[in-house]
Amino acid sequence: MRVGRYVLGLCTLLVGIIIIGNALMQARTQDEATKVIVSPTSQTVMKGQNFTVNISVVPGTEIAGMQFNLKFNSSLLKVNSVSEGELFKQGGHITVFNPGTIDNEEGIISEVWGNIIGRGSVSTPGTFAIINMTASNSKTGISHISLFHVKVTDPKGNSVPITIENGTVEVHSEHEICFDTGSGGYPSIMGTHFGNFTSFHNITVNRIYTYAIPGTGGHSEHVIFYENGRKIAEGNWSGYIHNDYHYIVFPAPFSLEANKTYSYEIRTGSYPQIIHNKTIKNACGEVICDKFVDVNGIVHDDWIPAFRLEYHHEPP
């Protein structure tokens, strides 16, 4: 009788150990999964606008190769080219890269692959591929950017666990994007941003859009633009009851001259996307962070809120 109880107890213990071991292995696999991300996960472009989508990777272990296919809405978007990012070139590695086959009729990019030649691996996040695209001149709507047949390999050629984060591109026509910093990311906190802004073009603006961290209510609450210390525009947030809480609409349009520097003061709420650089510069212009004072009173010198300046042709 005692022997039977002993055996039963031992079996119960072994089953418990197996269950716990499997749970720990699953958790470990989840923690070590390599993330493959369409970046930015969402963006808005104008009809006919040229833009880029990146395939970014956050390795969960040492990796040395990758491949993917991608699906998009061919009635809204056209792919112009696929080029290699810096992911596998880190550390001076020599790589081989195949840009795949672009089918703009079906809306598919197939068999994009690349790897490190010889010994070597990377474990630092980076961009694997840069996809140059153009939005439709005639249609508006949302295109899903969906990855499939994705495979990431370690230095021995073995597949590693992955997670995939797809994205969307929205094609708009009702407003002009006058200036766009592009999207940002974490970490984020509310506070007040001070900085300088220079547009490379003459622009007229009547609203500002603040990029939000996905899943949050990130927004700007108060915005002021200055010219040589003189206030030229000021706008306040209308709250979450507004049709789109990402926007602040200015009382009247105002113009900014090309290659002239203006200063800004932007007070944000919730969790806006942040560009963690002292300076950003693109085809639209340049933004330089003077300082960011967060809600806790801590001062930063390399936080720029991600925003767009727009002109809406109809009453917002």
C-alpha positions as CSV (number, residue, x, y, z in Angstrom):
1,M,0.0,0.0,0.0
2,R,2.8,2.4,0.9
3,V,4.6,1.5,-2.3
4,G,1.5,2.3,-4.4
5,R,1.2,5.7,-2.7
6,Y,4.9,6.4,-3.2
7,V,4.6,5.6,-6.9
8,L,1.5,7.7,-7.2
9,G,3.2,10.6,-5.5
10,L,6.3,10.2,-7.6
11,C,4.2,10.2,-10.9
12,T,2.3,13.3,-9.7
13,L,5.6,15.1,-9.0
14,L,7.1,14.1,-12.4
15,V,4.0,15.4,-14.2
16,G,4.2,18.6,-12.3
17,I,7.9,19.0,-13.3
18,I,7.1,18.4,-17.0
19,I,4.2,20.9,-17.0
20,I,6.4,23.6,-15.3
21,G,9.3,22.8,-17.6
22,N,7.2,23.2,-20.7
23,A,5.7,26.5,-19.5
24,L,9.2,27.8,-18.8
25,M,10.4,26.7,-22.2
26,Q,7.4,28.4,-23.9
27,A,8.0,31.6,-21.9
28,R,11.7,31.5,-22.8
29,T,10.9,31.0,-26.5
30,Q,8.4,34.0,-26.4
31,D,11.1,36.2,-24.7
32,E,13.7,35.2,-27.3
33,A,11.5,35.6,-30.3
34,T,12.9,37.9,-33.0
35,K,10.6,40.7,-33.9
36,V,10.0,41.5,-37.6
37,I,8.2,44.8,-37.9
38,V,6.7,46.9,-40.7
39,S,7.9,50.4,-39.8
40,P,6.2,52.8,-39.4
41,T,3.3,50.5,-38.4
42,S,1.0,53.2,-39.7
43,Q,1.5,56.3,-41.8
44,T,-0.6,58.8,-43.8
45,V,0.5,60.0,-47.2
46,M,-1.0,62.2,-49.9
47,K,-2.2,61.0,-53.3
48,G,0.8,60.6,-55.6
49,Q,3.3,61.0,-52.7
50,N,6.6,59.0,-52.7
51,F,7.4,57.4,-49.4
52,T,9.3,54.5,-47.8
53,V,8.3,51.5,-45.7
54,N,11.1,49.8,-43.7
55,I,11.2,46.1,-42.6
56,S,12.8,46.4,-39.2
57,V,14.2,43.6,-37.1
58,V,14.7,43.3,-33.3
59,P,16.8,40.1,-32.8
60,G,16.0,37.9,-29.9
61,T,19.2,36.0,-30.5
62,E,22.2,36.0,-32.8
63,I,21.0,36.0,-36.5
64,A,22.7,35.9,-39.9
65,G,20.0,35.7,-42.5
66,M,16.4,36.5,-43.4
67,Q,13.7,36.3,-46.1
68,F,10.2,37.6,-46.6
69,N,7.3,38.1,-49.0
70,L,5.0,41.1,-48.7
71,K,1.4,41.9,-49.7
72,F,-0.1,45.4,-50.4
73,N,-3.1,46.9,-52.1
74,S,-2.1,47.5,-55.7
75,S,-5.0,49.8,-56.3
76,L,-3.6,52.3,-53.8
77,L,0.2,51.7,-53.8
78,K,3.0,50.9,-56.2
79,V,6.4,49.6,-55.3
80,N,9.3,51.3,-57.0
81,S,12.3,49.5,-55.5
82,V,13.5,47.3,-52.6
83,S,17.0,48.0,-51.2
84,E,19.1,46.6,-48.4
85,G,19.2,48.2,-45.0
86,E,22.0,48.2,-42.5
87,L,20.9,45.2,-40.3
88,F,23.4,42.6,-41.5
89,K,26.1,45.1,-42.4
90,Q,26.6,46.0,-38.7
91,G,30.2,45.3,-37.6
92,G,31.5,45.5,-41.1
93,H,30.0,42.2,-42.3
94,I,29.9,41.5,-46.0
95,T,26.4,40.6,-47.2
96,V,24.5,39.3,-50.1
97,F,21.0,40.8,-50.8
98,N,18.3,39.8,-53.2
99,P,15.6,42.6,-53.7
100,G,13.0,40.0,-54.8
101,T,10.4,40.3,-57.5
102,I,7.9,43.2,-57.6
103,D,4.4,42.5,-59.0
104,N,2.5,45.7,-58.9
105,E,-0.5,44.0,-60.6
106,E,-1.0,41.5,-57.9
107,G,0.4,43.7,-55.1
108,I,3.1,41.3,-54.0
109,I,6.9,41.4,-53.4
110,S,8.2,37.9,-53.4
111,E,11.5,36.2,-52.3
112,V,13.3,39.1,-50.7
113,W,16.3,37.6,-48.9
114,G,19.7,38.4,-47.6
115,N,22.4,37.1,-45.3
116,I,26.0,37.6,-44.0
117,I,28.7,36.0,-46.1
118,G,31.0,33.8,-44.1
119,R,31.1,33.8,-40.4
120,G,29.3,36.4,-38.5
121,S,26.0,37.4,-36.9
122,V,24.2,40.4,-35.4
123,S,22.0,40.9,-32.3
124,T,21.4,44.6,-32.5
125,P,18.1,46.0,-34.0
126,G,18.2,47.4,-37.5
127,T,16.5,47.7,-40.9
128,F,16.7,44.7,-43.2
129,A,15.0,46.2,-46.2
130,I,13.8,49.6,-47.4
131,I,10.8,49.7,-49.7
132,N,10.2,52.8,-51.8
133,M,6.6,53.2,-52.8
134,T,4.3,55.7,-54.5
135,A,0.6,56.3,-53.5
136,S,-2.1,56.3,-56.2
137,N,-2.9,59.6,-57.9
138,S,-6.6,58.8,-58.2
139,K,-7.7,56.8,-55.2
140,T,-7.8,57.1,-51.4
141,G,-8.1,54.5,-48.7
142,I,-6.1,52.2,-46.4
143,S,-3.7,49.5,-47.6
144,H,-2.5,46.8,-45.3
145,I,1.2,46.1,-45.5
146,S,1.4,42.4,-44.6
147,L,4.4,40.1,-44.3
148,F,4.2,36.4,-45.1
149,H,6.6,33.5,-45.7
150,V,9.0,35.2,-43.2
151,K,12.1,33.3,-42.1
152,V,15.0,34.4,-39.9
153,T,18.0,32.2,-39.4
154,D,20.9,31.9,-37.0
155,P,24.6,31.6,-38.1
156,K,24.1,27.8,-38.6
157,G,21.1,28.4,-40.9
158,N,18.5,27.2,-38.4
159,S,15.2,29.1,-38.2
160,V,14.7,31.1,-35.0
161,P,11.3,31.9,-33.4
162,I,9.8,35.1,-34.7
163,T,6.8,37.5,-34.2
164,I,5.5,39.7,-37.0
165,E,4.0,43.2,-36.7
166,N,2.3,44.3,-39.9
167,G,1.4,47.9,-40.9
168,T,-1.0,50.2,-42.8
169,V,-0.6,53.1,-45.2
170,E,-3.5,55.5,-45.5
171,V,-3.8,57.6,-48.7
172,H,-5.4,61.0,-48.2
173,S,-6.4,63.7,-50.6
174,E,-8.3,66.3,-48.6
175,H,-5.3,68.2,-47.2
176,E,-1.7,69.0,-48.1
177,I,1.1,67.8,-45.8
178,C,3.3,70.8,-45.6
179,F,5.9,69.4,-43.3
180,D,6.3,66.0,-41.7
181,T,8.9,64.9,-39.2
182,G,8.0,61.3,-39.7
183,S,7.0,58.9,-37.0
184,G,8.8,58.4,-33.7
185,G,8.5,55.9,-30.9
186,Y,9.2,55.1,-27.2
187,P,10.0,56.2,-24.6
188,S,7.4,58.9,-24.3
189,I,5.9,61.1,-21.6
190,M,3.9,64.3,-21.5
191,G,5.6,67.7,-21.2
192,T,6.5,70.8,-23.0
193,H,8.9,70.9,-26.0
194,F,10.9,74.0,-27.1
195,G,12.8,74.1,-30.3
196,N,13.5,75.7,-33.7
197,F,11.9,74.8,-37.1
198,T,13.0,75.6,-40.6
199,S,11.0,74.7,-43.7
200,F,12.8,74.3,-47.0
201,H,9.7,75.5,-48.8
202,N,7.1,78.3,-48.5
203,I,4.2,76.8,-46.7
204,T,0.8,77.8,-45.4
205,V,-0.5,76.0,-42.3
206,N,-3.8,75.8,-40.5
207,R,-3.5,72.7,-38.4
208,I,-0.9,70.4,-36.7
209,Y,-1.1,66.6,-36.4
210,T,0.7,64.8,-33.5
211,Y,1.7,61.2,-33.9
212,A,0.5,59.0,-31.0
213,I,2.0,55.9,-29.6
214,P,-0.2,53.1,-30.9
215,G,-3.0,52.2,-28.4
216,T,-2.7,55.5,-26.5
217,G,-4.4,58.9,-26.7
218,G,-1.2,60.8,-27.5
219,H,-1.8,64.3,-28.6
220,S,-0.7,68.0,-28.3
221,E,-2.6,70.3,-26.0
222,H,-1.2,73.7,-26.8
223,V,1.1,74.9,-29.7
224,I,2.7,78.3,-30.3
225,F,4.9,79.3,-33.2
226,Y,7.2,82.4,-32.9
227,E,9.1,84.5,-35.4
228,N,12.1,86.3,-33.8
229,G,10.3,86.1,-30.4
230,R,6.9,87.4,-31.8
231,K,4.0,85.0,-31.6
232,I,2.6,84.3,-35.1
233,A,0.3,81.4,-34.4
234,E,-1.3,79.7,-31.4
235,G,-3.7,76.8,-31.1
236,N,-5.4,74.7,-28.4
237,W,-6.6,71.1,-28.3
238,S,-10.3,70.5,-28.6
239,G,-10.3,67.4,-26.5
240,Y,-11.2,63.8,-27.2
241,I,-14.7,64.8,-28.4
242,H,-13.2,66.4,-31.5
243,N,-13.5,64.3,-34.7
244,D,-9.8,63.6,-34.6
245,Y,-8.0,64.2,-31.3
246,H,-4.6,64.1,-33.0
247,Y,-5.1,67.5,-34.4
248,I,-4.9,71.1,-33.2
249,V,-6.6,73.5,-35.6
250,F,-5.3,77.1,-35.6
251,P,-7.8,80.0,-35.6
252,A,-6.4,81.3,-38.9
253,P,-3.9,80.1,-41.5
254,F,-0.4,81.4,-41.3
255,S,2.6,81.3,-43.6
256,L,6.2,80.2,-43.0
257,E,8.9,81.3,-45.4
258,A,11.4,78.9,-46.9
259,N,14.8,78.7,-45.2
260,K,13.7,81.0,-42.4
261,T,13.9,79.7,-38.8
262,Y,11.0,79.8,-36.4
263,S,10.7,78.7,-32.9
264,Y,8.0,76.5,-31.4
265,E,6.5,75.6,-28.0
266,I,4.5,72.4,-28.0
267,R,2.8,71.0,-24.8
268,T,1.8,67.4,-25.2
269,G,-0.5,65.1,-23.3
270,S,-0.7,61.3,-22.9
271,Y,1.9,59.5,-25.0
272,P,3.0,61.2,-28.3
273,Q,5.6,59.6,-30.5
274,I,9.1,61.0,-29.8
275,I,12.1,61.3,-32.1
276,H,15.1,60.8,-29.8
277,N,17.5,63.0,-31.6
278,K,18.8,66.6,-31.1
279,T,18.1,67.4,-34.8
280,I,16.1,65.8,-37.6
281,K,16.4,66.9,-41.2
282,N,14.6,65.7,-44.3
283,A,13.3,66.9,-47.6
284,C,10.7,69.1,-45.9
285,G,13.0,71.0,-43.5
286,E,14.8,70.8,-40.2
287,V,13.8,70.6,-36.5
288,I,16.2,71.3,-33.7
289,C,15.4,70.5,-30.1
290,D,16.2,73.2,-27.6
291,K,14.9,71.4,-24.6
292,F,12.0,69.2,-23.4
293,V,10.7,69.6,-19.9
294,D,8.7,66.5,-19.0
295,V,5.8,66.4,-16.5
296,N,8.2,65.5,-13.7
297,G,10.4,68.6,-14.3
298,I,13.3,66.6,-15.9
299,V,15.0,68.5,-18.8
300,H,16.0,66.6,-21.9
301,D,17.9,68.0,-25.0
302,D,17.2,65.3,-27.5
303,W,13.4,64.8,-27.5
304,I,11.5,66.0,-30.6
305,P,7.7,65.4,-30.9
306,A,6.7,63.7,-34.1
307,F,4.3,66.0,-35.9
308,R,2.9,67.1,-39.3
309,L,2.0,70.6,-40.4
310,E,-0.9,70.6,-42.8
311,Y,-3.2,72.9,-44.7
312,H,-6.8,71.7,-44.9
313,H,-8.7,73.0,-47.9
314,E,-12.1,72.5,-46.3
315,P,-13.3,73.3,-42.8
316,P,-11.8,70.6,-40.6
